[in-house]
Amino acid sequence: MQRDNQQLHVETDAVRGGSSPNIVRWVLGISLLLAVIAMSVIWIIPALS
């Protein structure tokens, strides 16, 4: 932690109190892929019949 001209600079990990292992990105990516596949199936199956 540093003070420069009345500004407080704190490291990102110190403010969060932990680390960010990027699990949220994987969950969002997989969820997006599954949503696109589900919507495609819902649209394609009725179009074939």
Buried (B, 14 or more C-beta within 10 A) or exposed (E): EEEEEEEEEEEEEEEEEEEEEEEEEEEEEEEEEEEEEEEEEEEEEEEEE
